[in-house]
Amino acid sequence: MDTVEPLPFSLDVDAQEERTVFRLVGELDMATAPQLEEALRTGEHENASEIVFDLRGLSFLDSMGLSALLRARAAGRDGHRKVSFVRGGDVVSKVMQLTKMDDRLDWIDPPEERDEAV
């Protein structure tokens, strides 16, 4: 039986004029959640009216990773920003369903698909 090596966590920040997209890849867990929080503290999203967290690249999400996403959501919603999420794969979706977070977060289509529709 082949085992799949976990992908190391990485994060790509695409800061556009009105929207900043955080593309998350790999495992967002206790060890890597601080990297997301640090990226949010750098202020690359300060001028954005919309912040999007793209979860499609995540292969794993634990409670600490989920907590980091919820803190990111709260920090971004400071009165003049919209914070949205792009649904992840089966593993991430399962965590969202089990914790009932899929009902509490604002879900959108991937930004590139939204841009093509305009």
N, C-alpha and C positions, 0 to 999 in steps of 0.2 A: 504494500500500500504506500503510495507516494504521499509525503507530507508537503504542504504548501508553506514555504518560508514567509513569515509575515513581512509586509512592506514597512520600511522605516517611515516614521511620520515626516511629512513635509507640508509646507504651506506656501502657496503662491498668492501674492496680493496684487490684484489688478485694480489700481486706483485710476478711475476715469473721472471726468468732470463732475458728474452728479451721482455716480454709483461706484462703490468699491466692492469688489468680489473677492472673497477669501475662498480659495480652492484648497480643500483639505484632502490629503492622500495618506494612506497607511493606517496606523493604529493610533487613535486618539484615546489615551488612557492616563492613568495616574502619572506615568513618567513623562508624557508628552504634552499634557494639558497646559503646563506653564508656558510652553512655546506659543500656543494660541493666545494666551493672556498677554504675553510680552508683545506679540505683534499688534494687539489692540492698543496697548499702551504707547506704541510708537507714534500713534496719531496719523497714520497714513490715510485714514478714512475721515479726517476732520471736516473736509469740505463737501463730503458726499451727503446727499439728501436720502440716499438709500444704501444700505449695507446688505449684501447677500452672502450667505454661507453655503457654499456648494459642497454637499456631503457625498457626491457620487463616487469620489475616489477613496472614501474610507473603507477599510476592510475590517475594522473592529472599533467598537465604542463601548467603554465601560462607564460606570457611574461617575467617575471623576471627569471623564471626557464630556459626558452629558452635562455635568455641573458647569464645566467651562463654557459650553455652548449657551447655557442658560444665563450665565453671568455676562457673556458677550451680548446676548440679546438684550438684557437689562441695561447694560452700559450704553448700547447703541441707541436705545429708545429714550433719548434725553429731551424729547419734546419736539424735535424738528427733523427726526430721521425715521425712515421706515426700515425695519429689520426683517428680512425674509430668508427662507431656507429652500435649497433645492434638495429633493429627496435623494437619499443614498440607496445603496443596494439592500439585499435581503437582510443581512446581519444588522445593519443600522436601522432599517425599517422595523425589524422585530423589537429592538430596544425601544424605539419610539412608541410602538404600539403597547408594549408591556408596561411602560411607565406613563401611558396616556398623554405623552407629550405631542403625539401626532395631532391631537385635537387642539392643543394650545398654541402651537407655532403657526406662523404664516408661511404656507408653502407656495412656491411659484415654479413655473417652467424654467429650465436653464436659461441664463441670460442671453446666450447666443441664439437660442430658439425664439426668444421674445423679440430680439432685435431684428431677426429676419421677418417676423410677422408684421412689423411696423411699416 
